[in-house]
């Protein structure tokens, strides 16, 4: 149920839209009619699926104006023409009953409805945010009680995305500015604002499929960001001439094709609306990238499309499932990001997947792996060779809301009901059912999931992700735990030995610390020489669940020149012949070249000074010999 009201106008009308309202437990395949519904005082607790005391934690019907009420006489007085006789939360009495579909296929004609209410504030002193909405069933089992279901009423906030942190593609970068996207809800058009400066011989700019990898020297290339974002599979050859058609006739990511290119411009400002570009749902552009092209189509600059938000209103959570065990059966990561607002409301979760088969030079490819969140974390069972016993500690697919619990063996019915268009009909852990399968050994992918919580009583953090066998097989193939993903940034000044290469330095550090490449990265833009090229300054990112320990071990390793034990503990894996020393040193505050010059100035003297020193040395030597012989 989506409720909408003009901000900070609690006296205004509130629209209520109901979509995809179906029975969750699979017990009622027939539609049920005439359900009462109301806003209650408190958020629901864990009794939402209790048999005898369901949703009692929600309290009573919300009645902040203390309207006198009794079951016999007051309901007949409450209606839309006499709204002052209604309790604020009593929606069914003034709006009518609600219907619930038995199957998702019937939800459009049975449960999809819209109302307008004049007594339902979303802001102000009597706001219903943070309270609960309760559905009743007056014809259910008496032992269960009259309450059928309940849910927290949370906020739906406008979404903002911005691309402003630009990376050069191996050349000097002069571009500054940003591209912003703003969308109120999934039913609204998206406003786009472009403000760029420092353009040089540029032409097109587009949304591409994946985020920028900061450590690459050429981060904008097709091997990393791939092609245009085109989820509707529009054939670009069929598109009209530039900005002569409607948005649906172009690839979704072809911004310059739809709204105008950067040709012959040194700066560019534009405002436009896109009816298809979205920041909600599976086709969201969040977590993807913007690429600016030269006139000859070369990729010149790129930036990741990040969430735009104020720290005073929200915070971003990051989590990672790291497949880093060398004895495992997949190698790579799944990174998750979600925005949590101050009232506890949450955004969709973006998921970046980058996986290959273990082994530095392994180029094998397997396709169509189902994947899911399992209830428990995994350990050494992630690496066993026998499929029947692999990843068994994970337990079973996570289903905290008991979706279709009444008929758990009817897999055919579940597949009909659960899908990308109705993600809340799926088990929370069933990722492949609503996002699709994944491949191992090919391109990175970005997914957007409306049902992947990273915080709260129902949270995926601390559980595991299990990947099934290829070709939609049902056996467990690889697994990793979902853990917090931190990012600690640190500048490091390193003395440059002969033939110093930053990429080799980072690889050597990772090897000694025993960590995968995604736990330690370097920002390629921030590398610069110091002290007449005697030192190099680099910007490091320590990432993952043990980022703080990684930073401490790095500091210790630079000061001592070695690290006795690897930073990352991998259950069941012991690295033989581990390298524990490094040949790199931290560059001090003084220029090493200046030190060497001071040393040289002591020895290289003028000719007159040299003669004086030689005379003094001869006299000292004669005195010493005479003393010894005596």
C-alpha positions in Angstrom: 0.0 0.0 0.0 1.5 3.3 -1.1 0.2 6.5 0.6 1.0 9.9 -0.8 0.5 13.4 0.5 2.0 16.8 -0.2 5.0 17.3 2.1 4.4 19.3 5.3 0.6 19.6 4.6 -1.0 17.2 7.0 -4.4 18.7 6.4 -4.3 17.8 2.7 -5.7 14.8 0.9 -3.8 11.5 1.0 -4.0 9.1 -1.9 -3.8 5.3 -1.1 -2.8 2.9 -3.8 -3.0 -0.9 -3.2 -1.2 -3.3 -5.5 -0.3 -7.0 -5.5 -2.2 -7.8 -2.3 -2.3 -11.6 -2.1 -2.4 -14.2 0.7 1.3 -14.9 1.6 1.1 -18.4 3.1 -0.3 -20.2 0.0 -3.2 -21.5 2.0 -6.0 -19.5 0.3 -5.9 -20.0 -3.4 -9.3 -18.4 -3.7 -9.9 -14.7 -3.4 -11.2 -13.3 -0.1 -13.5 -10.3 0.1 -14.7 -7.8 2.7 -11.6 -7.3 4.9 -11.6 -4.5 7.4 -8.3 -2.5 7.6 -7.0 0.2 10.0 -4.0 2.1 11.2 -2.9 1.0 14.7 -1.0 2.7 17.4 2.3 0.8 17.4 4.7 -0.8 15.0 4.2 -4.6 14.7 6.4 -7.0 16.7 7.3 -10.6 16.0 3.8 -11.8 16.5 2.9 -11.1 12.9 2.6 -14.9 12.2 1.4 -16.0 15.7 -1.6 -18.3 15.5 -3.5 -17.2 18.5 -2.1 -13.7 19.2 -1.5 -12.4 15.8 -0.5 -8.7 15.5 -1.6 -7.8 19.1 1.6 -5.9 19.4 0.2 -3.3 17.0 -2.1 -2.1 19.8 -5.5 -0.5 19.2 -6.8 1.5 16.3 -5.1 4.9 16.1 -7.3 7.5 17.6 -5.3 10.6 18.5 -8.4 12.9 18.6 -10.1 10.7 21.2 -13.2 10.1 19.2 -15.8 8.4 21.5 -16.3 4.9 20.1 -18.3 1.8 20.7 -18.9 -1.1 18.4 -22.6 -0.8 18.3 -23.4 2.9 17.5 -20.3 4.8 16.4 -19.6 3.0 13.1 -22.9 4.1 11.7 -22.0 7.7 12.4 -18.6 7.6 10.7 -18.4 8.1 6.9 -16.8 10.4 4.4 -19.5 13.1 4.9 -19.1 13.0 8.7 -15.4 12.4 9.0 -15.2 14.0 12.4 -17.0 11.0 13.9 -14.2 8.6 12.6 -11.2 7.5 14.5 -8.2 8.6 12.4 -7.0 5.0 11.8 -10.4 3.5 10.9 -10.1 3.3 7.2 -12.5 0.6 6.3 -15.5 2.3 7.9 -15.1 5.5 5.9 -13.5 4.0 2.7 -15.0 0.6 2.5 -13.7 -3.0 2.7 -10.6 -4.3 1.1 -10.2 -7.5 -1.0 -7.3 -9.9 -1.1 -6.4 -12.0 -4.1 -5.6 -15.7 -3.8 -3.1 -15.7 -6.7 -0.9 -13.0 -8.1 -2.4 -13.4 -11.5 -5.8 -12.2 -10.1 -4.4 -9.3 -8.0 -4.9 -6.6 -10.7 -8.7 -7.2 -10.9 -9.3 -8.2 -7.2 -7.0 -6.1 -4.9 -5.7 -3.2 -7.0 -7.6 -0.2 -5.8 -7.1 3.5 -5.1 -8.7 5.8 -2.5 -8.4 9.4 -1.5 -8.7 10.2 2.3 -8.9 13.5 4.0 -7.9 12.3 7.5 -4.6 10.5 7.0 -1.6 12.7 7.8 1.9 11.6 6.7 3.6 14.5 8.4 2.9 16.6 11.5 2.1 15.8 15.1 -0.4 13.0 14.2 1.6 11.4 11.4 0.9 7.7 10.8 4.6 7.0 9.9 6.1 4.4 12.2 2.7 2.9 13.1 1.2 -0.2 11.6 -1.5 -1.1 9.2 -3.6 -4.1 10.2 -5.9 -6.3 8.0 -8.8 -8.1 9.6 -10.5 -11.4 8.8 -14.0 -11.7 10.3 -14.6 -15.1 8.9 -11.4 -16.9 9.9 -10.8 -19.4 12.7 -12.0 -18.0 16.1 -8.9 -19.4 17.8 -6.7 -17.2 15.7 -8.5 -14.0 16.4 -9.7 -11.3 14.0 -6.4 -9.9 12.9 -5.1 -11.5 9.7 -1.9 -9.5 9.0 0.1 -6.4 9.9 2.9 -4.3 8.5 5.0 -1.3 9.5 4.1 2.0 7.8 7.4 3.4 6.6 8.4 6.4 4.5 9.0 6.3 0.7 11.5 9.1 0.0 12.4 10.6 -3.3 15.6 9.2 -4.7 18.5 11.1 -5.9 21.5 9.8 -7.8 24.6 11.7 -8.9 27.7 11.2 -11.1 30.4 13.6 -10.1 33.6 11.8 -9.2 35.3 11.6 -12.6 38.1 9.2 -13.6 40.4 9.8 -16.6 40.7 7.0 -19.1 44.5 7.0 -19.3 44.8 10.7 -20.3 44.7 14.1 -18.7 41.3 14.9 -17.3 39.8 18.4 -17.3 36.1 17.7 -16.9 34.3 18.9 -13.8 30.7 19.0 -12.8 27.9 16.5 -12.3 24.9 14.7 -13.7 22.0 14.4 -11.3 18.9 12.2 -11.4 15.9 12.8 -9.2 12.7 10.7 -9.0 9.9 11.1 -6.4 8.5 7.6 -6.6 8.5 4.7 -9.1 5.3 6.1 -10.7 7.0 9.5 -11.4 9.2 10.6 -14.3 12.9 11.2 -13.6 14.3 14.7 -13.7 17.9 14.9 -15.0 20.2 17.9 -14.5 23.5 18.1 -16.4 26.2 20.6 -15.5 29.6 19.9 -17.0 32.7 22.1 -17.6 36.2 21.5 -19.1 34.9 19.6 -22.1 37.4 19.0 -24.9 36.4 17.6 -28.3 33.6 15.5 -26.7 30.5 14.1 -28.2 28.2 11.5 -26.6 27.6 10.6 -23.0 25.8 7.5 -21.8 24.9 5.3 -18.9 26.9 2.0 -18.9 26.3 -1.3 -17.2 28.6 -1.4 -14.2 30.4 0.9 -11.7 33.9 2.3 -12.2 36.8 0.2 -10.9 39.0 2.8 -9.2 42.3 0.9 -9.4 42.4 0.5 -13.2 44.7 2.7 -15.3 42.0 2.7 -18.0 38.8 2.4 -15.9 36.4 3.4 -18.6 37.1 0.7 -21.2 34.6 -1.8 -22.6 36.4 -4.6 -20.7 35.2 -3.1 -17.4 32.1 -1.0 -18.0 30.8 -2.8 -21.1 28.1 -1.3 -23.3 25.2 1.0 -22.8 22.5 0.2 -20.2 19.8 -1.3 -22.4 17.5 -3.5 -20.3 14.6 -3.2 -22.8 16.9 -4.5 -25.6 16.2 -1.6 -27.9 18.0 -2.0 -31.3 20.1 1.2 -31.6 20.1 0.9 -35.4 16.3 1.5 -35.3 16.5 4.7 -33.2 15.7 8.0 -34.8 18.3 10.7 -35.4 19.7 12.3 -32.2 17.0 13.8 -30.0 14.3 13.5 -32.7 12.3 10.7 -31.1 10.8 9.7 -27.8 12.8 8.1 -24.9 11.3 4.6 -25.6 12.9 4.6 -29.1 16.5 4.7 -27.7 18.6 2.6 -25.4 17.7 3.6 -21.8 21.3 4.7 -21.2 21.7 6.7 -24.4 21.3 10.2 -22.8 22.9 12.2 -25.6 20.9 10.3 -28.2 17.7 11.2 -26.4 18.4 14.8 -25.3 21.4 16.2 -27.1 25.2 15.6 -27.4 28.2 17.5 -26.2 29.5 18.4 -29.7 31.5 21.7 -29.9 31.0 22.5 -26.3 33.5 23.4 -23.6 30.7 23.5 -21.0 27.2 22.1 -21.0 24.1 22.7 -18.9 20.7 21.1 -19.5 17.5 20.0 -17.7 15.2 17.3 -19.0 12.7 14.7 -18.0 13.0 11.0 -18.9 9.8 8.9 -18.7 11.7 5.5 -18.7 14.9 6.2 -16.8 14.3 4.9 -13.2 15.9 4.9 -9.8 13.5 2.2 -8.5 13.2 -1.5 -9.2 15.2 -3.9 -11.2 16.0 -1.5 -14.1 17.5 1.2 -11.8 20.6 3.1 -12.9 22.0 3.3 -9.4 25.4 1.6 -9.1 26.1 1.9 -12.8 28.3 4.5 -14.5 28.3 7.5 -16.9 30.9 7.5 -19.7 31.8 10.7 -21.7 33.1 10.0 -25.2 35.4 11.9 -27.6 34.2 12.8 -31.1 36.1 9.8 -32.4 34.0 7.6 -30.0 37.0 6.9 -27.6 36.0 6.8 -24.0 37.5 9.9 -22.2 36.0 10.0 -18.7 33.7 8.0 -16.5 32.0 8.2 -13.1 29.9 5.8 -10.9 26.3 6.8 -10.4 26.1 7.1 -6.6 23.3 7.7 -4.2 22.8 11.4 -3.4 21.6 12.0 0.2 22.3 14.2 3.2 24.0 12.5 6.2 21.5 14.3 8.4 18.6 12.3 6.8 20.1 8.9 5.9 23.1 6.7 6.0 24.4 4.1 3.5 25.0 0.5 4.6 27.5 -1.6 2.7 28.0 -5.4 2.9 30.0 -8.0 1.0 30.0 -11.7 0.4 33.7 -12.4 -0.3 34.5 -15.6 -2.1 38.3 -15.5 -1.4 39.2 -19.0 -0.2 41.7 -20.5 -2.7 40.3 -23.9 -2.1 36.8 -22.7 -2.8 34.8 -23.2 -5.9 34.2 -19.5 -6.9 36.5 -16.5 -6.6 35.3 -12.9 -6.3 32.7 -10.9 -4.5 29.1 -9.7 -4.2 28.9 -6.1 -2.9 25.6 -4.8 -1.5 24.6 -1.2 -0.7 21.4 0.1 0.9 20.2 3.5 2.2 18.6 3.6 5.6 16.6 6.7 6.6 16.3 8.2 10.0 12.8 6.7 10.5 14.1 3.2 9.7 12.8 3.2 6.1 15.0 1.5 3.6 15.8 1.9 -0.1 16.3 -0.9 -2.6 19.6 -2.8 -2.3 22.1 -2.6 -5.2 24.2 -5.8 -5.7 27.5 -5.8 -7.7 28.6 -9.4 -8.7 32.1 -10.2 -9.9 32.9 -13.9 -9.9 35.3 -16.2 -11.7 36.6 -19.7 -11.1 39.6 -20.1 -8.6 43.1 -20.0 -10.0 45.0 -17.0 -11.2 44.7 -18.0 -14.9 41.5 -19.9 -14.8 39.3 -18.9 -17.8 36.5 -21.4 -17.4 32.9 -20.1 -17.8 29.8 -21.6 -16.2 26.3 -20.2 -16.7 22.9 -20.0 -15.2 23.6 -20.5 -11.5 20.7 -20.1 -9.1 21.7 -18.2 -6.0 20.1 -17.6 -2.6 20.5 -16.2 0.9 20.7 -19.0 3.5 19.8 -18.7 7.1 23.2 -19.5 8.7 26.9 -18.5 8.0 29.2 -21.1 6.5 32.8 -22.2 7.4 35.2 -24.9 6.3 32.2 -26.7 4.6 32.5 -24.1 1.8 35.5 -25.9 0.4 34.7 -29.6 0.6 34.8 -31.5 -2.7 31.7 -33.6 -2.3 28.6 -31.7 -3.4 26.3 -33.4 -0.9 28.2 -32.0 2.0 29.3 -28.6 0.6 27.9 -25.5 2.3 25.6 -27.6 4.5 26.2 -25.2 7.5 24.1 -22.6 5.6 21.0 -24.5 6.5 18.1 -23.6 4.2 16.8 -20.7 2.1 16.0 -17.7 4.2 12.2 -17.1 4.5 11.6 -14.8 7.5 8.0 -13.9 6.4 7.0 -17.6 5.9 5.8 -17.0 2.4 3.8 -20.0 1.1 4.5 -21.9 4.3 1.2 -23.7 4.2 2.1 -25.5 1.0 5.9 -25.7 1.0 6.2 -28.6 -1.4 4.2 -27.0 -4.2 7.1 -25.6 -6.1 5.1 -25.1 -9.3 2.7 -22.8 -7.6 5.6 -20.8 -6.0 7.3 -20.3 -9.4 4.0 -18.9 -10.8 3.6 -16.5 -7.9 7.2 -15.3 -7.3 9.0 -13.2 -9.9 10.7 -9.9 -10.8 7.4 -8.0 -11.1 6.2 -9.1 -7.6 9.3 -9.6 -5.5 7.5 -9.5 -2.2 5.8 -12.8 -3.1 9.2 -14.5 -3.0 11.2 -15.9 -0.1 13.5 -13.1 0.9 16.5 -15.4 0.3 15.4 -16.5 -3.2 17.5 -14.1 -5.2 17.5 -15.9 -8.5 13.7 -16.1 -8.6 13.4 -12.3 -8.7 16.8 -11.2 -10.1 17.7 -14.0 -12.5 20.6 -16.4 -12.6 24.3 -15.4 -12.5 27.3 -16.6 -14.5 30.8 -17.3 -13.2 33.8 -16.3 -15.3 32.2 -13.6 -17.5 31.2 -10.0 -17.0 30.4 -8.1 -13.8 26.7 -7.5 -13.2 24.7 -5.0 -11.2 21.3 -6.0 -9.7 18.7 -3.9 -7.8 16.6 -5.8 -5.2 13.6 -4.4 -3.3 13.7 -7.2 -0.8 17.3 -7.5 0.4 17.5 -5.9 3.9 20.9 -5.1 5.4 19.7 -3.9 8.9 17.0 -4.5 11.4 15.3 -7.5 13.0 15.2 -9.0 9.5 18.7 -8.6 8.1 20.8 -10.6 5.7 24.1 -9.6 7.3 25.5 -12.5 9.2 23.9 -15.1 6.9 25.4 -16.6 3.8 24.9 -16.6 0.0 24.9 -20.0 -1.7 25.5 -20.4 -5.4 24.0 -23.5 -7.0 25.4 -25.7 -9.7 25.3 -24.5 -13.3 22.4 -24.7 -15.7 19.9 -24.1 -12.9 21.0 -27.1 -10.9 19.8 -27.6 -7.4 23.0 -28.7 -5.6 25.2 -26.3 -3.6 28.2 -25.2 -5.6 29.9 -22.3 -3.7 29.2 -20.1 -0.7 30.4 -17.1 1.3 29.2 -15.2 4.4 27.5 -11.8 4.2 29.6 -9.3 6.3 29.9 -5.6 6.7 32.0 -3.9 4.1 34.0 -1.0 5.4 36.2 1.5 3.5 39.2 3.1 5.3 41.2 5.6 3.2 44.8 6.2 3.9 47.6 8.1 2.1 51.0 6.3 2.0 54.4 7.7 1.0 56.7 5.0 -0.3 60.4 5.3 -1.2 60.8 4.3 -4.8 63.3 1.5 -5.5 64.6 1.1 -9.1 61.8 0.2 -11.6 59.0 0.9 -9.1 55.5 0.1 -10.4 52.4 0.9 -8.3 50.5 -2.1 -9.5 53.4 -4.5 -8.6 53.7 -2.8 -5.2 50.0 -3.4 -4.4 50.3 -7.0 -5.6 53.3 -7.6 -3.3 51.5 -6.1 -0.3 48.4 -8.2 -0.9 50.5 -11.3 -1.2 52.2 -10.7 2.2 49.0 -9.8 3.9 47.2 -12.8 2.3 44.2 -10.8 1.0 42.3 -10.7 -2.3 42.5 -7.8 -4.6 39.1 -6.3 -3.6 40.3 -5.9 0.1 43.0 -3.4 -0.9 42.8 -1.1 -3.8 44.5 2.1 -4.9 42.9 5.2 -6.4 44.7 5.6 -9.7 44.0 9.3 -9.9 45.8 10.2 -6.6 49.2 8.7 -7.3 52.0 11.4 -7.5 55.7 11.7 -7.1 57.4 13.4 -4.1 60.9 14.7 -3.4 62.2 14.9 -6.9 60.8 11.5 -7.8 62.5 9.8 -4.9 59.1 8.9 -3.3 55.6 8.2 -4.5 52.4 9.1 -2.7 49.4 6.7 -3.2 45.9 6.7 -1.9 44.9 3.3 -0.5 41.5 1.9 0.3 41.3 -0.8 2.9 38.0 -2.6 2.5 35.9 -5.5 3.8 34.9 -6.7 7.2 38.5 -6.4 8.7 39.4 -3.1 7.1 40.7 -1.7 10.4 43.0 -4.7 10.9 44.3 -4.4 7.4 45.3 -0.8 7.9 47.1 -1.6 11.2 48.9 -4.6 9.6 50.0 -2.4 6.7 51.5 0.2 9.0 53.3 -2.5 11.0 54.6 -4.1 7.9 56.1 -0.9 6.5 57.8 0.0 9.8 59.2 -3.5 10.4 59.6 -4.7 6.8 57.7 -8.0 7.5 54.4 -9.4 8.7 54.6 -12.6 10.7 51.1 -13.9 10.0 48.6 -13.2 7.2 46.0 -10.5 8.0 43.0 -12.6 6.8 42.1 -15.8 8.5 40.7 -18.3 6.0 39.0 -21.4 7.7 40.6 -24.6 6.5 43.3 -23.0 4.4 47.0 -22.7 5.3 49.3 -21.1 2.7 52.6 -23.0 2.3 55.9 -21.1 1.6 54.2 -17.8 2.4 56.2 -14.7 1.7 56.5 -12.6 4.9 58.9 -9.8 4.0 58.7 -6.7 1.8 61.4 -4.7 0.1 59.6 -1.4 0.5 60.1 1.4 3.0 58.0 4.3 4.1 59.2 7.6 2.9 60.0 10.1 5.7 59.2 13.7 5.9 62.6 14.7 4.5 63.7 14.2 0.9 65.9 11.1 0.6 67.8 13.0 -2.2 68.6 15.8 0.2 70.1 13.3 2.7 72.3 11.8 0.1 73.5 15.3 -1.0 74.4 16.1 2.6 76.5 12.9 2.8 78.2 13.7 -0.5 79.1 17.2 0.6 81.2 15.8 3.4 83.4 13.8 1.1 83.6 16.0 -2.0 85.7 19.0 -0.9 87.6 21.7 -2.6 91.2 20.9 -3.7 92.7 23.1 -0.9 90.7 21.4 1.7 91.7 18.0 0.4 95.4 18.8 0.7 94.9 20.0 4.3 93.1 16.8 5.3 95.7 14.6 3.6 98.5 16.3 5.6 96.6 15.9 8.8 96.0 12.2 8.1 99.7 11.6 7.4 100.7 13.2 10.7 98.1 11.2 12.6 99.3 8.0 11.0 103.0 8.7 11.8 102.1 9.4 15.5 100.0 6.2 15.7 102.8 4.0 14.3 105.5 5.6 16.5 103.3 5.0 19.5 102.7 1.3 18.5 106.5 0.6 18.0 107.4 2.2 21.3 
